[in-house]
Amino acid sequence: MNDQRKTKKQLLEDLQRERERSEQAEERSLVLQEVSKRVAAAHDTDDVLYLIVNEAVRLLGTSIATIHLLEGNTLVVRVSTEFAIITPEFAPVVEVGEGKYLTGHVMATQKPLSGEEAAKLLHPQVLRAFEEQSRDPAAIATVPLLANDQSIGTLFVADLTQGRRFTEDEVSLLSAFADQAALALEKARLLNEAEREKERAETERERADSLYHVSNLLAGAHDTDEVLELIVNE
C-alpha cells in the first residue's frame, strides 16, 4: 500500500515537473518570438548589434553579452553590454580554428559551448581578467551566429553570479535567438550596402550631370576669355 502511495506521489511530482517544463518552454518560445521581432525590425547594423546583446542578457537574465564578428580571418569585438570589459586586454583579436580560443573554436565548429568546457578555451588574457575581478570563468556560454549556414561571428554571454551555469535549455534558447539575430545582421548589412551603393550612384550621376552641363557651356563659348570665365564661375 505504501509503495502504491509512493508511486502515485512520484507520478504526480513527475507530472508537475513536466507541466512546469512545458510552461517554461512555451513562455520562452513567446519571449523568443517577441525579441526576434524587435531585432528583425531594426535596419541599421549598429542598432541590430546593440539590440542583440541587450536582448540576450534580458532573455537569459544574465549580466554580460558580447558579439565577435569575422573580419578577414579573425574575430573582433563589435559590441558589448555595459558590464562587459571590452579593453584590448580582455577582448583580444581571436584567430578562427577548432581548438583555438573559445570564440574562434565556436566559430569554426558552429557548435555552442558553455560551463567548464568553455572555460578551458578562454584566452589567457580573458581568464586573467576573470580572476582579477573574482568572476566565475565557467559562468559563460558562447554560441555561433549562423546566417544561411555560414558562421559570421559569435554571441558570448557571462554572469557575475558565482556558480551560475547556463542550462542546456538556456543554451538552446540562446542558439535559437542567435540564429534569428544573425539573419537580422545579414539583412541589415545588405540594406546598408544597398544604401551606400545608392549614394555612390547618386554622386556619380550628379558629377555626370555637372560635367555635361559644363561641356555644353564650353561648347557654346566663342573666345578664350569667355571660356576662362565659364570655368571660374562653374
C-alpha positions in Angstrom: 0.0 0.0 0.0 2.8 2.4 0.9 4.6 1.5 -2.3 1.4 2.3 -4.3 1.0 5.7 -2.5 4.7 6.4 -3.2 4.3 5.5 -6.8 1.2 7.8 -7.1 3.1 10.6 -5.4 6.1 10.2 -7.7 3.7 10.2 -10.7 2.1 13.4 -9.5 5.5 15.0 -9.0 6.7 13.9 -12.4 3.5 15.3 -14.0 4.0 18.6 -12.1 7.6 18.9 -13.3 6.6 18.1 -16.8 3.9 20.7 -16.7 6.3 23.3 -15.4 8.8 22.4 -18.1 6.1 22.7 -20.7 5.0 26.1 -19.4 8.6 27.3 -19.3 9.2 26.2 -22.8 6.1 27.9 -24.0 7.0 31.1 -22.2 10.5 31.1 -23.6 9.1 30.5 -27.1 6.9 33.5 -26.8 9.7 35.7 -25.4 12.0 34.5 -28.2 9.4 35.5 -30.8 9.0 38.9 -29.2 12.7 39.5 -29.0 13.3 38.3 -32.6 10.7 40.6 -33.9 12.3 43.6 -32.3 15.7 42.6 -33.7 14.3 42.0 -37.2 12.6 45.4 -37.2 16.0 47.2 -36.9 17.7 48.0 -40.2 21.0 49.7 -39.2 23.8 47.3 -38.4 24.9 49.1 -35.2 21.3 49.2 -34.0 20.9 45.5 -34.6 24.2 44.7 -32.7 23.1 46.7 -29.7 19.7 45.1 -29.7 21.2 41.6 -29.8 23.4 42.0 -26.8 20.8 43.8 -24.7 18.1 41.3 -25.6 20.4 38.4 -25.0 21.0 39.4 -21.4 17.3 40.0 -20.9 16.4 36.7 -22.4 18.7 34.7 -20.0 18.5 37.0 -17.0 22.3 37.5 -17.1 24.7 40.4 -16.9 27.1 40.4 -19.9 26.9 39.8 -23.6 29.5 40.4 -26.3 29.4 39.9 -30.1 32.5 39.0 -32.1 32.2 39.3 -35.8 34.5 37.9 -38.5 36.8 40.4 -40.1 39.2 38.7 -42.5 40.5 35.6 -40.8 40.0 36.8 -37.2 37.2 37.6 -34.8 37.0 41.1 -33.3 34.6 42.5 -30.7 31.9 44.7 -32.3 29.7 45.4 -29.3 29.3 44.5 -25.6 26.8 45.3 -22.8 27.9 47.9 -20.3 29.1 45.4 -17.7 31.5 43.7 -20.1 35.2 44.5 -20.1 36.0 45.5 -23.7 39.6 46.6 -23.3 42.1 45.1 -25.6 43.4 43.0 -22.7 40.0 41.5 -22.1 38.9 41.2 -25.7 41.8 40.3 -27.9 41.5 39.6 -31.6 41.0 35.9 -31.9 42.0 33.5 -34.7 39.4 31.2 -36.1 40.0 27.5 -35.8 38.9 24.3 -34.0 40.8 24.0 -30.7 41.7 27.7 -30.7 40.4 30.0 -28.1 36.7 29.9 -27.2 35.2 32.2 -29.7 37.5 31.0 -32.5 36.6 27.4 -31.7 32.8 28.0 -31.6 33.1 30.0 -34.8 34.9 27.1 -36.5 32.8 24.2 -35.2 29.5 26.1 -35.4 28.5 24.5 -32.1 27.7 26.2 -28.8 29.9 25.7 -25.7 29.3 26.6 -22.1 30.4 25.9 -18.5 33.7 24.3 -17.6 34.3 23.1 -21.2 34.0 26.7 -22.4 36.2 28.0 -19.6 39.0 25.6 -20.7 39.2 27.5 -24.0 39.3 31.1 -22.6 42.1 33.3 -23.9 44.7 33.7 -21.1 44.1 37.4 -21.0 40.4 36.9 -20.6 40.9 34.3 -17.9 43.3 36.6 -16.1 40.7 39.4 -16.2 38.1 37.0 -14.7 40.4 36.0 -11.9 41.4 39.6 -11.1 37.7 40.5 -10.7 36.9 37.3 -8.8 34.5 36.2 -11.5 33.5 32.6 -12.2 35.1 31.7 -15.5 32.6 28.8 -16.1 29.6 31.1 -15.8 29.7 31.6 -19.5 28.2 30.4 -22.8 29.1 31.1 -26.4 27.0 30.3 -29.5 27.7 30.8 -33.2 26.0 33.4 -35.3 24.8 31.5 -38.3 23.3 33.2 -41.4 22.4 30.8 -44.2 24.6 28.1 -42.6 27.6 30.4 -42.6 29.3 31.5 -39.4 29.5 35.3 -39.3 30.5 35.6 -35.7 29.7 34.5 -32.1 27.5 35.6 -29.2 29.1 35.3 -25.8 27.2 35.6 -22.5 28.5 35.6 -18.9 27.1 36.0 -15.5 28.5 37.8 -12.4 27.0 35.2 -10.1 29.4 32.7 -8.7 28.3 29.1 -9.6 25.9 30.2 -12.3 25.8 27.5 -15.0 23.8 28.0 -18.2 21.5 25.0 -18.6 21.0 23.0 -21.8 17.7 24.7 -22.3 19.2 28.1 -21.9 21.9 27.4 -24.4 19.4 26.1 -26.8 17.3 29.2 -26.4 20.4 31.4 -26.9 21.3 29.5 -30.0 17.8 29.9 -31.4 18.0 33.6 -30.7 21.4 33.8 -32.3 20.1 32.3 -35.5 17.4 35.0 -35.8 19.9 37.6 -34.8 22.4 36.5 -37.5 19.8 36.7 -40.2 18.8 40.2 -39.0 22.5 41.2 -39.1 22.9 39.9 -42.6 19.8 41.7 -43.7 21.0 45.0 -42.1 24.4 44.5 -43.8 22.8 44.1 -47.2 20.5 47.1 -46.7 23.4 49.2 -45.6 25.4 48.1 -48.6 22.5 48.9 -50.9 22.1 52.3 -49.3 25.8 53.1 -49.8 25.6 51.9 -53.4 22.6 54.1 -54.0 24.5 57.1 -52.5 27.5 56.3 -54.7 25.4 56.1 -57.8 23.6 59.4 -56.9 27.0 61.1 -56.5 28.2 59.7 -59.8 25.0 60.9 -61.5 25.4 64.4 -60.1 29.0 64.5 -61.3 28.0 63.3 -64.8 25.2 65.9 -65.0 27.6 68.7 -63.9 30.2 67.6 -66.5 27.6 67.5 -69.2 26.4 71.0 -68.2 29.9 72.4 -68.3 30.7 70.7 -71.6 27.6 72.3 -73.2 28.6 75.7 -71.9 32.2 75.4 -73.1 30.9 74.2 -76.5 28.9 77.4 -76.8 31.8 79.7 -75.9 33.4 81.7 -78.7 36.7 83.0 -77.3 39.4 82.2 -74.7 38.3 84.9 -72.2 34.7 83.6 -72.3 35.9 80.0 -71.7 38.0 81.1 -68.7 35.1 83.0 -67.2 32.9 80.0 -67.6 35.4 77.7 -65.9 35.8 80.1 -63.0 32.1 80.5 -62.5 31.4 76.8 -62.6 
